[in-house]
Amino acid sequence: MPSKNQIVKEYARMWPREVFYHLVPNESGKGKKVALARGLELVNEPGVYVLYRDDIPHYIGQAGKLRHRLWQHACVPGARYYNFWNHFSAFVIENPKLRDEVEGILIAAMPTANSAKPRLERAKFPVAVSRMTRDIYRLEANPSLEFEKLAVLVRKGQQLRKKKRRNAKAA
């Protein structure tokens, strides 16, 4: 049972784009068939959505009525993301302020084609993490560096042993 403080009322995960093309009989059973999406209650709600190309997030957006916005992405050939997605996830969020917040969190969390920047305060990248990341990339780009470091340590160890032997002989 949903709580009063729940942000997301319900959600759909990885539904196929084809729900906007697949025709089913209308409610009366007579006349023209209608797109399956028309009868899906979840997409008649306001919320945030994620468009995927296969299983990779491509675009994140929000809408006062998910069905209208998703239909535009799916059925208008001139739409900006028309050719770039085949699945979507949708999160029903009734509160518009929370919709903005959730959209911002998703944009910040996933690399997508969104040009929008989330309205969230971004933490600074710590210097220690920056150095660690740089070291990791350096080693990945130059795997022989690790071997060279190891070789230097082995040579130093050998030199120390030779020095100890000389000192032991001299004593």
VOBA-1610 file (N, C-alpha, C; in pm, whole numbers, padded with zeros to 5 digits, always signed):
BEGIN
Met+00085-00119+00000Met+00000+00000+00000Met+00089+00124+00000Pro+00069+00217-00093Pro+00153+00336-00100Pro+00133+00427+00021Ser+00241+00489+00065Ser+00233+00582+00178Ser+00208+00723+00127Lys+00166+00812+00217Lys+00138+00950+00179Lys+00264+01023+00133Asn+00379+00987+00190Asn+00504+01055+00158Asn+00578+00992+00040Gln+00517+00897-00025Gln+00581+00828-00136Gln+00596+00924-00255Ile+00716+00928-00312Ile+00744+01017-00425Ile+00688+00960-00554Val+00718+00834-00581Val+00673+00768-00704Val+00550+00684-00673Lys+00440+00717-00740Lys+00314+00646-00718Lys+00321+00505-00777Glu+00370+00492-00899Glu+00394+00363-00964Glu+00490+00386-01079Tyr+00543+00276-01132Tyr+00638+00291-01243Tyr+00628+00176-01340Ala+00679+00201-01461Ala+00689+00099-01566Ala+00836+00090-01602Arg+00886-00030-01616Arg+01029-00048-01645Arg+01047-00117-01779Met+01120-00053-01867Met+01161-00108-01997Met+01042-00159-02080Trp+00942-00074-02096Trp+00830-00108-02183Trp+00873-00081-02327Pro+00826-00161-02422Pro+00864-00140-02562Pro+00794-00018-02622Arg+00863+00049-02709Arg+00810+00165-02780Arg+00683+00129-02858Glu+00674+00004-02897Glu+00563-00041-02982Glu+00425-00024-02919Val+00416+00002-02788Val+00283+00024-02728Val+00215+00145-02792Phe+00292+00231-02859Phe+00234+00349-02925Phe+00190+00317-03068Tyr+00227+00200-03120Tyr+00191+00160-03256Tyr+00090+00045-03259His+00096-00042-03160His+00013-00162-03159His-00133-00123-03141Leu-00218-00169-03235Leu-00360-00134-03231Leu-00441-00244-03165Val-00536-00200-03082Val-00628-00291-03013Val-00770-00237-03032Pro-00871-00321-03019Pro-01009-00271-03032Pro-01037-00163-02926Asn-01117-00063-02964Asn-01150+00042-02865Asn-01243-00015-02759Glu-01271+00064-02657Glu-01348+00016-02542Glu-01484-00041-02579Ser-01550+00019-02677Ser-01683-00029-02717Ser-01672-00155-02801Gly-01554-00180-02856Gly-01536-00298-02940Gly-01580-00275-03083Lys-01633-00155-03110Lys-01678-00122-03246Lys-01595-00007-03300Gly-01594+00007-03429Gly-01524+00119-03491Gly-01375+00094-03505Lys-01302+00203-03517Lys-01158+00194-03539Lys-01086+00138-03417Lys-00973+00073-03447Lys-00886+00028-03338Lys-00805+00147-03289Val-00758+00139-03165Val-00679+00248-03106Val-00544+00193-03060Ala-00449+00284-03044Ala-00317+00245-02996Ala-00328+00189-02855Leu-00255+00085-02828Leu-00254+00021-02697Leu-00226+00122-02585Ala-00138+00217-02610Ala-00099+00315-02508Ala-00218+00396-02456Arg-00321+00415-02540Arg-00439+00493-02496Arg-00508+00430-02375Gly-00505+00299-02367Gly-00574+00231-02259Gly-00488+00205-02136Leu-00363+00241-02141Leu-00274+00216-02028Leu-00283+00332-01930Glu-00335+00305-01811Glu-00358+00410-01711Glu-00228+00478-01669Leu-00124+00402-01653Leu+00002+00458-01604Leu+00050+00576-01691Val+00042+00563-01822Val+00093+00669-01909Val-00002+00788-01921Asn-00118+00780-01860Asn-00208+00895-01857Asn-00180+00987-01738Glu-00080+00953-01661Glu-00043+01028-01541Glu+00076+01120-01569Pro+00102+01217-01478Pro+00222+01300-01491Pro+00343+01225-01437Gly+00462+01258-01488Gly+00580+01191-01433Gly+00708+01219-01509Val+00803+01133-01483Val+00937+01141-01541Val+00957+01013-01621Tyr+01028+01025-01735Tyr+01050+00907-01818Tyr+01196+00900-01862Val+01237+00779-01898Val+01371+00755-01951Val+01353+00680-02081Leu+01413+00733-02189Leu+01413+00664-02318Leu+01543+00585-02328Tyr+01534+00461-02373Tyr+01652+00374-02384Tyr+01675+00332-02528Arg+01799+00321-02564Arg+01837+00254-02689Arg+01890+00119-02643Asp+01815+00015-02670Asp+01839-00119-02614Asp+01831-00106-02462Asp+01938-00125-02389Asp+01928-00109-02243Asp+02013+00007-02193Ile+02050+00097-02282Ile+02133+00212-02244Ile+02046+00338-02241Pro+02044+00409-02128Pro+01963+00532-02121Pro+02009+00634-02225His+01913+00689-02299His+01947+00787-02403His+01898+00928-02368Tyr+01779+00937-02310Tyr+01722+01069-02280Tyr+01631+01058-02159Ile+01629+01163-02079Ile+01543+01170-01960Ile+01459+01296-01971Gly+01330+01283-01945Gly+01242+01399-01954Gly+01127+01385-01855Gln+01041+01486-01856Gln+00922+01483-01770Gln+00804+01537-01848Ala+00685+01506-01799Ala+00565+01549-01870Ala+00447+01557-01774Gly+00355+01649-01805Gly+00231+01659-01730Gly+00141+01540-01759Lys+00155+01482-01877Lys+00085+01360-01915Lys+00185+01277-01996Leu+00232+01173-01936Leu+00339+01093-01998Leu+00303+01046-02139Arg+00178+01004-02159Arg+00138+00950-02289Arg+00159+01050-02402His+00123+01176-02380His+00138+01277-02485His+00285+01296-02523Arg+00369+01308-02423Arg+00512+01335-02450Arg+00579+01214-02512Leu+00551+01096-02457Leu+00611+00974-02513Leu+00559+00948-02655Trp+00431+00978-02679Trp+00376+00963-02814Trp+00453+01052-02912Gln+00482+01176-02871Gln+00558+01265-02959Gln+00695+01207-02992His+00763+01154-02891His+00895+01093-02914His+00883+00972-03006Ala+00772+00896-02995Ala+00759+00771-03069Ala+00699+00787-03208Cys+00610+00884-03227Cys+00530+00887-03349Cys+00549+01008-03439Val+00632+01103-03399Val+00657+01220-03483Val+00798+01206-03542Pro+00806+01167-03671Pro+00938+01141-03730Pro+01037+01258-03721Gly+00989+01379-03713Gly+01080+01494-03702Gly+01126+01522-03559Ala+01074+01446-03463Ala+01110+01469-03322Ala+01259+01440-03301Arg+01319+01514-03212Arg+01464+01509-03191Arg+01517+01369-03159Tyr+01444+01291-03079Tyr+01495+01160-03036Tyr+01420+01045-03103Tyr+01343+01073-03206Tyr+01260+00974-03273Tyr+01337+00846-03310Asn+01453+00861-03368Asn+01531+00746-03418Asn+01620+00680-03314Phe+01623+00730-03193Phe+01727+00688-03101Phe+01683+00603-02983Trp+01560+00556-02982Trp+01518+00477-02866Trp+01420+00367-02906Asn+01415+00260-02822Asn+01323+00151-02849Asn+01251+00100-02723His+01288+00149-02605His+01222+00114-02479His+01211+00240-02394Phe+01121+00236-02298Phe+01111+00347-02205Phe+01073+00298-02066Ser+01111+00374-01968Ser+01065+00355-01830Ser+00993+00482-01791Ala+00891+00470-01709Ala+00814+00587-01668Ala+00786+00578-01518Phe+00793+00693-01453Phe+00771+00702-01309Phe+00659+00804-01286Val+00549+00760-01228Val+00436+00849-01203Val+00468+00931-01078Ile+00479+01064-01098Ile+00510+01157-00989Ile+00413+01274-01004Glu+00320+01283-00912Glu+00215+01385-00924Glu+00262+01525-00889Asn+00350+01539-00791Asn+00397+01670-00746Asn+00499+01727-00846Pro+00469+01844-00908Pro+00559+01901-01009Pro+00700+01933-00955Lys+00710+01978-00830Lys+00841+02009-00773Lys+00924+01881-00758Leu+00859+01775-00714Leu+00929+01647-00700Leu+00967+01591-00837Arg+00883+01617-00938Arg+00915+01574-01075Arg+01046+01638-01120Asp+01060+01770-01095Asp+01184+01840-01130Asp+01304+01778-01059Glu+01285+01749-00932Glu+01393+01694-00850Glu+01435+01555-00899Val+01338+01469-00924Val+01368+01332-00970Val+01434+01336-01108Glu+01382+01421-01197Glu+01442+01434-01330Glu+01588+01478-01315Gly+01613+01576-01229Gly+01750+01623-01207Gly+01841+01514-01153Ile+01790+01435-01061Ile+01870+01325-01005Ile+01905+01223-01113Leu+01806+01187-01195Leu+01831+01090-01302Leu+01931+01143-01405Ile+01917+01270-01441Ile+02011+01330-01538Ile+02152+01331-01480Ala+02163+01364-01352Ala+02295+01367-01288Ala+02355+01227-01275Ala+02269+01126-01259Ala+02318+00990-01235Ala+02354+00914-01361Met+02293+00949-01474Met+02314+00871-01596Met+02363+00958-01710Pro+02468+00915-01777Pro+02511+00990-01895Pro+02411+00967-02009Thr+02351+01075-02056Thr+02252+01064-02163Thr+02273+01177-02263Ala+02185+01184-02361Ala+02192+01289-02462Ala+02132+01420-02411Asn+02084+01424-02288Asn+02025+01546-02234Asn+02127+01660-02237Ser+02081+01775-02282Ser+02167+01892-02276Ser+02138+01972-02150Ala+02030+01935-02082Ala+01993+02005-01960Ala+02088+01967-01847Lys+02111+02062-01759Lys+02192+02035-01641Lys+02098+02029-01522Pro+02119+01931-01435Pro+02029+01921-01319Pro+02044+02041-01227Arg+01933+02082-01167Arg+01936+02195-01073Arg+01967+02142-00934Leu+02082+02080-00922Leu+02126+02023-00796Leu+02267+02074-00768Glu+02300+02089-00642Glu+02435+02131-00608Glu+02529+02013-00625Arg+02634+02034-00701Arg+02729+01927-00729Arg+02846+01935-00633Ala+02881+01821-00574Ala+02995+01815-00482Ala+03124+01825-00563Lys+03225+01890-00503Lys+03354+01901-00569Lys+03423+01765-00567Phe+03499+01739-00671Phe+03574+01614-00682Phe+03694+01624-00590Pro+03706+01540-00487Pro+03818+01549-00394Pro+03952+01527-00464Val+04054+01599-00418Val+04188+01590-00478Val+04240+01447-00474Ala+04219+01377-00362Ala+04268+01239-00349Ala+04202+01148-00455Val+04074+01167-00477Val+04004+01087-00577Val+04054+01123-00718Ser+04079+01249-00741Ser+04132+01295-00869Ser+04268+01230-00897Arg+04356+01230-00799Arg+04489+01168-00815Arg+04476+01018-00842Met+04388+00953-00763Met+04369+00809-00779Met+04319+00778-00920Thr+04221+00854-00968Thr+04166+00835-01101Thr+04273+00854-01207Arg+04352+00958-01192Arg+04460+00985-01288Arg+04560+00870-01290Asp+04595+00817-01172Asp+04688+00704-01164Asp+04630+00580-01232Ile+04503+00556-01210Ile+04438+00440-01272Ile+04442+00453-01424Tyr+04404+00569-01476Tyr+04404+00589-01621Tyr+04546+00579-01677Arg+04642+00634-01605Arg+04781+00630-01651Arg+04828+00484-01663Leu+04794+00403-01562Leu+04834+00262-01566Leu+04761+00186-01676Glu+04633+00218-01698Glu+04559+00150-01805Glu+04615+00186-01942Ala+04658+00310-01958Ala+04713+00354-02086Ala+04857+00306-02105Asn+04928+00282-01996Asn+05069+00240-02001Asn+05091+00121-01909Pro+05042+00004-01946Pro+05054-00111-01856Pro+05199-00147-01823Ser+05292-00108-01909Ser+05433-00140-01883Ser+05489-00059-01767Leu+05424+00052-01732Leu+05472+00134-01619Leu+05473+00055-01489Glu+05370-00026-01468Glu+05364-00107-01347Glu+05479-00206-01344Phe+05508-00266-01460Phe+05620-00359-01471Phe+05752-00287-01444Glu+05764-00165-01500Glu+05887-00087-01479Glu+05905-00052-01331Lys+05797-00014-01264Lys+05806+00016-01120Lys+05851-00107-01042Leu+05796-00221-01078Leu+05832-00346-01012Leu+05979-00379-01039Ala+06023-00359-01163Ala+06163-00386-01199Ala+06257-00296-01119Val+06220-00169-01100Val+06303-00075-01021Val+06313-00125-00877Leu+06201-00169-00820Leu+06203-00220-00682Leu+06290-00345-00671Val+06284-00433-00768Val+06367-00554-00768Val+06514-00516-00774Arg+06550-00420-00863Arg+06691-00375-00874Arg+06739-00313-00744Lys+06653-00232-00681Lys+06691-00172-00553Lys+06713-00281-00449Gly+06626-00381-00448Gly+06641-00493-00355Gly+06772-00568-00380Gln+06806-00588-00506Gln+06930-00657-00541Gln+07051-00575-00497Gln+07045-00445-00520Gln+07155-00356-00481Gln+07173-00357-00329Leu+07063-00356-00254Leu+07072-00361-00108Leu+07134-00492-00061Arg+07097-00604-00123Arg+07155-00733-00086Arg+07305-00736-00116Lys+07346-00682-00231Lys+07488-00677-00266Lys+07565-00593-00165Lys+07504-00479-00130Lys+07568-00389-00035Lys+07584-00457+00102Lys+07480-00531+00146Lys+07486-00602+00274Lys+07595-00710+00269Arg+07606-00781+00155Arg+07710-00885+00143Arg+07849-00824+00151Arg+07867-00708+00081Arg+07997-00641+00084Arg+08031-00598+00226Asn+07931-00539+00292Asn+07952-00495+00430Asn+07982-00613+00521Ala+07916-00726+00497Ala+07940-00844+00580Ala+08079-00901+00556Lys+08127-00899+00429Lys+08261-00946+00398Lys+08367-00855+00458Ala+08340-00724+00451Ala+08436-00625+00502Ala+08445-00631+00655Ala+08344-00674+00721Ala+08343-00677+00867Ala+08410-00798+00924
//
